[in-house]
Structure formats: structure tokens, C-alpha cells
Amino acid sequence: MSKIFGTWKKKFKDAQGNVTEKYYACPKTTRVIDEDILAEEISEMSSLTQGDVLSAISALSSRINAHLKEGASVKLKGIGVFGIWLTSEGYDNPKDINPKKVRASKVTFRPDRGLVKSIKEMKFDNLPKLPKGLVAKKK
């Protein structure tokens, strides 16, 4: 199976005000795999029932959340490391930054090297053209 992509156009203005257009590849998602599908697939590959897998996924989600809130990073072998990114306003003196001025801005993810290598080896296909006569809505 390969990853489907489309194209999108971006316009740029140079210093003289001339507009140029460039086209870029953009990913298209054909389907979303949720925990029910994953649980079914994992149960077929193991001795666990689908309910056991769903329970484990739920517990994993809960424990990752708890550990991130405690300030830990969570490493899943073959997947990667989850963490929290912090931010604050800029201050002239580092002593002006206190816990009330710091906030979590996002969950970070650093993929495992093996996962990155696998992704870099994947194949790509153009988004299939729409059949003739099909009416597509314009945005």
C-alpha cells in the first residue's frame, strides 16, 4: 500500500511585488484507523481478545496522560517518545519567570529511528482523478 497525495498551490511575492506560484505535494488521508480497528487487528495477531486489547489501549492512554502530567516523557519501543513542550512570555531577567507564567503549549512526539526509516522507504501515488461526469463541490 502507498500513501496518496494531492497538490496545493502557494503564491509568493518577491521584493518587486511580482507574484509567482509554486505547487507542493500534500498528504491525503483515505481513512482513519481508530482503536476498534486496531484492537481487532491486534487480537487477530495475538492470543488477546478484542476487548482485552481495547482495555489495554485505554489503560495505555490513561497512563501516558498521567505520566506526562507528572513531568515525565513516555517512550514506546518501536514508536517513539511523547513529551510536553513548555512556553512562557519573554522576560529580560530569568528570575521573572515563575511557575504561574509557564504553560504547556503542546504534546511533542519524537519518532523511533526504526519508524522513521520505515516511513522514508514508503511509496507514494497521485490522488486518482475523479471519474467523468462526477460533480465535485467547489470550495
C-alpha positions as CSV (number, residue, x, y, z in Angstrom):
1,M,0.0,0.0,0.0
2,S,1.2,3.5,-0.7
3,K,0.4,7.0,0.6
4,I,-1.9,9.0,-1.6
5,F,-1.0,12.7,-2.2
6,G,-2.5,15.7,-4.0
7,T,-1.1,19.1,-4.8
8,W,-1.7,22.5,-3.4
9,K,-0.7,25.9,-4.8
10,K,1.0,28.6,-2.9
11,K,1.6,32.2,-4.2
12,F,4.7,34.2,-3.3
13,K,5.5,37.8,-3.8
14,D,9.1,38.9,-4.4
15,A,10.7,42.2,-3.4
16,Q,9.4,43.9,-6.6
17,G,5.8,42.7,-6.0
18,N,5.8,40.0,-8.7
19,V,3.6,37.1,-7.8
20,T,4.9,33.5,-8.6
21,E,3.1,30.3,-8.0
22,K,4.6,27.0,-6.8
23,Y,2.9,23.7,-6.4
24,Y,3.6,21.3,-3.5
25,A,2.7,17.7,-2.6
26,C,0.2,17.4,0.2
27,P,-0.9,14.3,2.0
28,K,-4.4,12.9,1.5
29,T,-6.0,10.7,4.1
30,T,-8.2,8.0,2.7
31,R,-9.3,6.6,6.1
32,V,-8.7,6.9,9.8
33,I,-7.9,3.8,11.9
34,D,-9.4,4.0,15.3
35,E,-8.9,1.9,18.4
36,D,-11.6,-0.5,17.5
37,I,-9.9,-1.4,14.2
38,L,-6.5,-1.6,15.9
39,A,-8.0,-3.8,18.6
40,E,-9.5,-6.2,16.0
41,E,-6.2,-6.4,14.1
42,I,-4.1,-6.9,17.2
43,S,-6.4,-9.6,18.5
44,E,-6.1,-11.5,15.3
45,M,-2.3,-11.3,15.6
46,S,-2.2,-12.4,19.3
47,S,-3.9,-14.5,21.9
48,L,-5.7,-11.5,23.3
49,T,-9.4,-10.8,22.7
50,Q,-10.6,-7.6,21.1
51,G,-11.9,-6.5,24.5
52,D,-8.5,-7.2,26.1
53,V,-6.8,-5.0,23.5
54,L,-9.3,-2.2,23.9
55,S,-8.8,-2.3,27.6
56,A,-5.0,-2.2,27.2
57,I,-5.2,0.8,24.7
58,S,-7.5,2.6,27.2
59,A,-5.1,1.9,30.1
60,L,-2.1,3.0,27.9
61,S,-3.8,6.3,27.0
62,S,-4.6,6.9,30.7
63,R,-1.1,6.1,31.9
64,I,0.6,8.2,29.2
65,N,-1.6,11.2,30.2
66,A,-0.8,10.7,33.9
67,H,2.9,10.4,33.3
68,L,3.0,13.5,31.0
69,K,1.2,15.5,33.7
70,E,3.8,14.3,36.2
71,G,6.5,15.8,34.0
72,A,7.9,12.5,32.6
73,S,8.4,11.6,29.0
74,V,7.0,8.3,27.8
75,K,8.9,6.1,25.4
76,L,7.2,3.3,23.4
77,K,9.7,0.9,21.8
78,G,9.4,1.0,18.1
79,I,7.1,4.0,18.2
80,G,8.8,7.0,19.8
81,V,8.8,9.3,22.8
82,F,6.0,11.6,23.9
83,G,6.7,14.7,26.0
84,I,5.3,18.1,26.8
85,W,6.6,21.4,25.4
86,L,6.5,24.4,27.7
87,T,6.4,28.1,26.8
88,S,6.2,31.4,28.5
89,E,6.3,35.1,27.7
90,G,9.8,36.6,27.1
91,Y,11.4,38.3,30.1
92,D,14.6,40.4,30.4
93,N,15.5,38.7,33.7
94,P,15.3,34.9,34.1
95,K,14.2,35.4,37.8
96,D,11.0,37.0,36.5
97,I,9.8,33.5,35.2
98,N,7.9,31.7,37.8
99,P,5.6,28.6,37.7
100,K,2.5,30.8,37.2
101,K,4.0,32.2,34.0
102,V,4.8,28.9,32.4
103,R,2.3,26.8,30.4
104,A,2.2,23.6,28.4
105,S,1.8,24.5,24.8
106,K,1.7,21.1,23.1
107,V,2.4,17.4,23.3
108,T,5.6,16.6,21.5
109,F,6.5,13.3,19.7
110,R,9.9,12.2,18.7
111,P,9.6,9.1,16.5
112,D,11.8,6.0,16.9
113,R,14.6,5.7,14.4
114,G,13.2,2.4,13.0
115,L,9.8,4.1,12.4
116,V,11.4,7.0,10.6
117,K,13.4,4.6,8.4
118,S,10.3,2.7,7.6
119,I,8.4,5.8,6.7
120,K,11.2,7.1,4.5
121,E,11.0,3.9,2.5
122,M,7.3,4.2,1.8
123,K,5.9,4.5,-1.7
124,F,3.6,7.3,-3.0
125,D,0.7,7.6,-5.5
126,N,-1.1,10.5,-7.0
127,L,-4.6,11.2,-5.9
128,P,-6.8,9.4,-8.5
129,K,-8.6,11.6,-10.9
130,L,-12.4,11.9,-10.5
131,P,-14.5,9.9,-13.0
132,K,-16.0,11.8,-15.9
133,G,-19.5,13.1,-15.1
134,L,-18.9,13.3,-11.3
135,V,-19.9,16.7,-10.0
136,A,-17.5,18.0,-7.3
137,K,-18.3,20.8,-5.0
138,K,-16.1,23.8,-5.2
139,K,-14.9,25.4,-2.0
